[in-house]
Amino acid sequence: MKNSIANRLGFWSSVYIAILGGIYLLILVFMFLTEGFAVIPPPFVQLVAGIITFLTVPGLVTLFTAIRFVNEGDNKVYGSLGISFIILFAATVSINRFVQLTVIQQSLPDVPSDLTRFLPYSEGSVMLALEILGWGFFSSLAAAFIAPLFSSSRLNKTIRWLFILYAIFSFMSVIGFMTNTPFTAGGFIAWGPIMMALSVLLSIYFHNLMGNQPDD
């Protein structure tokens, strides 16, 4: 019964993340086609990004928990560590986005000077540092510890290497942010196409597990 629930939660959470990621990518493509590349996205894109990120957080916590509970072998300690780090990720990113969607959004269009460091993309932004801490540091550690749980089949090995690539590119954003170099852009590869590919493959992974699950 426990694995049956974990399989369903894993499947639907991965589908949920894939849908949110797809919507966000479409908005980014539209922005690039109409306005070109901008370091600071337009207000509408910032708002949509905040909403989608805030909604993605519980999906990722659910997904990592499901992965942990369908893997009960010797490597389950890795799954537990993955959950621990994804919860730390959820805390930091949720604080950032909740502030953006409440305090900052209610202060627009003229944000008081004492709130400028709380803007999500401003120079010297405290909230941007929180975002990089969550996505760049904690989510990369979570992915690195979850990766060993996938082995044997071709699908599992592909998922494992995507988690490893996610961890590498995501951590690049931390290095870039700390050194003020373009390495920060590596994070967008992890949080965009790699996460999209992971969510699709994980939905297939959990769908296969549900197919092999005996009826209750």
Salt bridges, closest charged atoms under 4 A:
GLU72 OE2 - LYS2 NZ 3.18
GLU72 OE1 - ARG68 NH1 3.45
GLU131 OE2 - ARG97 NH2 2.87
